[in-house]
């Protein structure tokens, strides 16, 4: 699942909870789903951060090689 899709789904769940559109029985399942979506978003963000850091490290290495 892509980050944007997960966030859209999470926002929909939170809106339904906030507007009290769901029964108490459904609430527990929705909270579990929201938790899973948050974990997925966190994983995506951490992977993106790692990728950016690796790219910056490569760029720094290439820059240092050109200076020497």
N, C-alpha and C positions, 0 to 999 in steps of 0.2 A: 504494500500500500504506500502510496506517495504521501509526503508530508501534508500537502495542501488538502488532499482528500480526507486524511485523518483529522486534520484540524476542523474541516467543515463538518464532519460527522460529530466530533467532540462538541463543537459549538451548538449543534442541533440538540444534542442530549442535554447540555447545560441550559439551553433555552427552555426545553420542555420541563426540566426540573424546576427552574426558576419560576416558570409560569404555572407550576402545579398542574401540568397536563397529564400526569401519569398517576396511576394507582400506586399505593404503597408497595404492593406485591411486585410491581414492575420496577420500582426504584432500585432495589438491590441489584438486579440484573443490569440495569443501566449504569449504575455506579461501577460495577465490575467491567463493563464494556468501556466506560470512560477511562478507567485505570489502565486497561490494556492499550487504548489509543494513546494515552500519555506516555506509556513506556515505549511504544512504537515511535512516537515523535522524538522522544529523547534519544533513542537509538539512531534515528536518522540524523539528528543534529550532531551527535557525537562522531558519527562516521564522516559527516561533512567537515567537521572541524579537523579531524585527523587527516583527511585528504588535503585540506587547505594547508595545514602545517607541513605535510610532506612536500607539497608543491613549493612552499616558501623556502624550505630547507634546500631543495634542489636548486632553486633560483639563487639562493645565497652561495651555494657551492659553485655554481657556474660563474657567478659574478666574481668570486674570489679567485677562480682559476684564470679568468681574463685579466685580473689585476696583476697576478704574478707574472 
